[in-house]
Structures are given as structure tokens and as C-alpha cells.
């Protein structure tokens, strides 16, 4: 076999079977080259191969002794970094269980077989609900390509019935948008784009897109001059549609951390009394917002505007009737 393929095989052995705590001698590596790849190598040639790997930047550490030992030192990712990547993949609501397993196996390949054991033994995350849309990777790719090519996309969107049956939304309506951004919010991917039918920028959850979007020949509608990505994601409360409105809230002092987590440190807050403070911010006045307020059992009060107060009261009263 030629020199270059042999060097690659040697590198693969070092990556898989060595680390700082596990070294292999020249004899052991030579035997593994023969058993795993059918290659025989002379000691002098072996030494040249190691030096060639070192010259192109691989941290092959040599421990001199009666039998020299070798291991791969610095890797692209350290163990704590791999652990973080695994945690992110396992806990993501966006990635299906099957894709999560495939990704984690690939991440494990970045460590030695001994380091993988440490990752598995030490890793634990709270299990999250996973989607079942296995096309998500390809849906994201198609949207990203359309954005880069400045072209519109069309797709169908699905919903669920009261019997938990997946159905196409609006009788299979084909949605067409000019995609501008892919954004991550609340553990889900969303595509933001301009809908000519609705005359504004709207959002769709990517894992609810039924099939891989069709990239159309038509160029995307120019992004509106007044569109601000940061403001859109801040005011589209948890990515649910609704009329954007400035609200005035009275909040219990114990909720300051919660408010900052939700709206950011730059949110406008004012003193109200000894036990509470005011928050003035833009939200999408939707059932999601009202449900969020209701969840604090009176610790958040809507002071204004009046129409938002009335809508909230109406929702509370209707909920109380259902409970009777």
C-alpha cells in the first residue's frame, strides 16, 4: 500500500486507541496496522510516518523508553466540550431520537474508545419530548439554500386534531414565503419570512413543516425596510402570532429574575411600591401571553392598555365558566 494511505491508517489507530492515559508501543501499533488493515511496516518507515504526522500538525506524543510509546495529545475537542455537545443534542427538542443517536455516535468518534466510556458514564440530561419528523435536517438545508439563493419557498404545514392525529393545516394549503432567517427559540427552529398573502413577516416552526420545501424560481420579496430581527423575535412572544402592543405590567418583586430571563436585562422596569415593580415592554397580545400571566397566580397584573386588560379578564372569566 502507498505511504499516504498507510499514514492515514496509523492516524486512525492513534485517534481511536490512544490518549494521555493510554499509549501504544511501536510493536503494538505495527501489529494493529497488520491485523486491522493488512499492512506491514518497517521500524524505520514507522518512525518516518510518525514524524510526517507531527510535521503537518498532529500532536503525536512520543514517550522514549526501551520500547517507545505514542499517543495522540491535543484533539480538536476536549472532553468537557464533547460532553456539552452530547448534552445539547440529547436535550434538544428539535432533533429526533434517531438523529440524536446518530449524532452522538459521531461525536463519540472524536474521542478515543477509553474517553467514550467516560462520556457515557458521566453523561445525564433530563429527557425532553422529541419530534418525529425525520426530515428536519433536510428541511433546514433547503430553507438555508433558499435564503442564500434569495429565492422563495413553498411547503405544507401540519397540525394536530383533538385525537392527536397529525393533519395538514388548512386542508393542505400550500404556504409560500420569502425566507429571511432561521432562528432558534425555546428549543425549536423557526423560519422567518415575508408572506405576500398576509402582507407581513411571519414565522413557522420548522419541525411542523410537512415535507422538504420546494425552492421556487421566483426571487424573494425584498426584506421590508422597517423589519428588525431582534425586535421581531422579542415581540413575537414565544413565536406565537398576535398583535404587537406595548403593555404595562405590575410584578411582584420576587419575579425580577423571571422578567429578565423572559425580556432581557434592557427591559424597562420602574418602581411601583415596596412589594412590586412595573414592566413596560412590547409583546404579542395572544392567548399565549395571557396564559403566561395567568400562570403566576396574581403576581403579575396587567395595568394597561385597557383593551389588553379586558381581553385578559374575558379569558379568565371564560375559563372559570368552563370549570363550573
N, C-alpha and C positions, 0 to 999 in steps of 0.2 A: 504493500500500500504506500502511496505517496506520503511525503513528510507532512504536508498541511493537514490531511485527514487524520493522521496519527496524532498530531498535536491537539486537534480538537477532541479526540477520544480521551487523551490524557487529561485535558482540562475538565471534561465531563466527570471523570473519576474523582478529580480533586474537589470539584464542586459538590458532588454527591456524598462522598465518603470521608471528607476531611473537614476539620475546623480546628480552632485553637486547642481543644481538648482531645482531639483525635487526629493523630498523624499516621502516615503510611511510609514505610521504607521503600527504597529503590526496588528491592526484590518484590515486595508486596504489590507495588504499582505495576511492575513489569508482568507479574503473574496475572493481575486483573486485566491488563491490556490483552493478554493472550486468551484468558477464559471468557471475557465478555465481548471482545472484538476480533479475536483470532489473529492478533498482531504479536510479533516478536520484535524486541528492540534490544540493541546492544547498549551496555552501560554508558559508553561514550556518547552515543546518539541520544540516549535518555537525558543525559546532562545537557546536551545542546537544546533539546526540546524544552526543558525547564527554563533555561536561560532565554529562549525565544519568547516564551510566555511572559517572563519578567520584563523583557525589553519593550513589549507592546502594552505594558501597564498592569498586568495581573500581579496581585500581591501574593506570590508563591513564596512562602517562608521555608527556609532550609535550616534544619537543626543538624549540625555536624556532630557525628559520633562514629562508633565503629561501623554502624550502618546508618547512613544519612537518612533523615526523616523529612517529610514535606507535608505542608498543609496550606490551604487557601486562607489567607488572613482576611483583609478587608473585603467585604462584599458590597454589592450595590445597596442592599438594605440590611440594617442591623435588626437583631431580634425584636426589640421593642417596636420598631417601625412595622415589621411584619405582623406583629400582634395587633397593632392598631388597624392595619389593613383588613385583617381577618375579622376583627370586631365590627368594622364598618360594613363589610359585606354580609356578615351573618345577621346584623341588626337592621339592615336596610329593608324597608317595606317595598322598595321599588324593584328589587331583584328577586326573581322566583327562587324557590327552594332548590330546584335542579340547577339553575345557573349559579346560585351561591356555592353549591358543592363543587362545580366545575372551576369556578374562580378560585376557591380556597385551595383546591388541589394544585392549581398553577402557582399560587402564592407559596405553597409549601415547597415547590420545586426550586424556589430561590434560596432555600436553606439546605444544610446537609441533613442526612437522614436522622442524625442524632439531635439536631436542633428542632426538627419537625416534632419529635417526641415531646420536647419541652413546650412547644407551641400548643400541642393538643392537650397536654396535662394541665397547663396553666390557663387555658382559654375558657371563658364562660361569659355569655351575654344573655340578658333577658330575651326570651323568644318573642318575636313580633309576628303579626299576621303578614303572610307573604302573598303576593299576587300570583295568578296562574297564567298570565299572558306571557308565553314563552317567546313571543316575537319582539319583546320590548327592546332588546339590543338593536334589532334591525329597524325598528320604528324610529328610534333615536338617531340612528345613522342616516336614514332617509331624510329626516327633518333637518339634520345638520348639513347634509349635502344641499338641500333646497335653499337653506339660509346662505350658504357660501356661493351658490349659483344665482342668488337673487331671483328665485322662481317660486311660484305659488304651489301649494299642495292641496289635495283633496283626500278625504277619508270619511269613514263612517265611525260613529261613536256609540258605545253601548251603555246600557243602564241595567238596573235590576228590578224585577217585579216584586210584589209582596210575598211571592212564593220562592224568592231567592233565585229566580231564573234569569239568566243573562239574556237580554234582548237588545236589538238595535234601537237607539233613541230616535224619537220622532219618525217611527215607521221606516227606518233605514235611510233617513235623509243624508245626502252627501254634503259634508261641510267643506267649504273652500276658504282658505285664508292665505294671506301673505305672511309667512313666518318670519319673525324678527329675532326672537331669543328663545333659548331653552333655559329654564331656571329651576332650581331645586328649592322646594319649600315644604316643610313638615314631612320630610322623608319621602316626598314624591317629586317626580319630574313634571314640569308643565311646559307647554309650548305657548308662547305669546305671539299673537299675530293679528293683522288687520282683517276684519270681515267687511267686505263691501256691502253685503246684505244688511248687516247691522250698523254699518257706518262708524265703527269704532274698533279699538284694540280689545280683544277678548282672550281668554285663556282656556286651555283644555288639558286635563290630566293625561299624560302620555300612556299610562298603563290601561286607560279606558278607551284608547283608540283601537278599533276592532281589528284592523289589518294594516300592513305596511302602507303608508300613504303613497299616493301617486304623485310624482313630481310633474307638474304641468309645464307646457312650453311657455305659458304666459308669465311675463315678468311680474315680480312682486309690486304691490302698490307701495308708493314711497311712504316711508315712516312719517307719520304726522309730526309737524314741527314742534307741537306742544307736548309730544309724548316723552315722558321721563320714566325710565325703567325703575329707578329707585322709588319714585312716588307711586307708580302703579302697584308694585309689589307690597308697599306699605299700606296703601289704602284698600286694595282688594283683599279684604280681611280673610286670611287663611285661604285665599284663592277662590272664594265664593263670590259670585256676581251680586251686585246691588248698587244702588245709587250712592255715590261718594258724598259724604256730608261731614261737616265739622261738628263734633259732639263735645259737650261739656259734662264731665263725669265727676261725681264725688266719690272718693275711695277711702276706705279705712287705711290708717297708717301702716297696718301690717301687710298691705298689698303693694308697697312701693317696689319691692323686688319683682313681683309678678308683672307690674305695669312696665318696668324697664325691660324685662325679658320679652314682653309682647311688642312694645312700641319703640324700644331703643332708648339709650341714655339721653338723646337730644329731645325727647318728648317734652312738651310744655307742661310743667306742674306748678301749682300755686297753693299756698296755704289756705285752708278752709276754716278749720277750728282746731282745738287741741287734739282731737282724735282722728282727723281726716284731712285729706288734701284734694285739690281739684286737678283734673287732667283735661287738657284741651288738645284734641287730635282729630285727624281725618280717618274715617272708617267707611267700609261699605255697609250701609244700614240694611242688613239682611237678617233672616232668621238665625243664621249662624252667630252673628253679633249679639242678638238678643238672648240667644241660648247661653252664650259665654257670660253675659252679665248676670243672667238668672242663676248660673252655677255658683255664684259667690254668696248666695243666700242673704241678699240685702247689704252686703259690704260694699257693693258698687251701686250707686244711684245715678240715673240719667237726669241731669239738670236741664239739658236742652240739646237741640232745639225742641220746640213744643210738639211738632209732628212726630218726631222720633220717640218722645216720651209717650205720646198717645198710642203709637203703634206697639210699643213695648207693653203698655198696660193692656191693650187689646189681646195681645198674645198670652199674657198671664191669665187674664180672665177666661179666655177660651180653653186654656189648659185646665183651669180649675173646674170648668163645666164638665170636661171630659172625665175628671176624677170623681165627680158626684155620682 
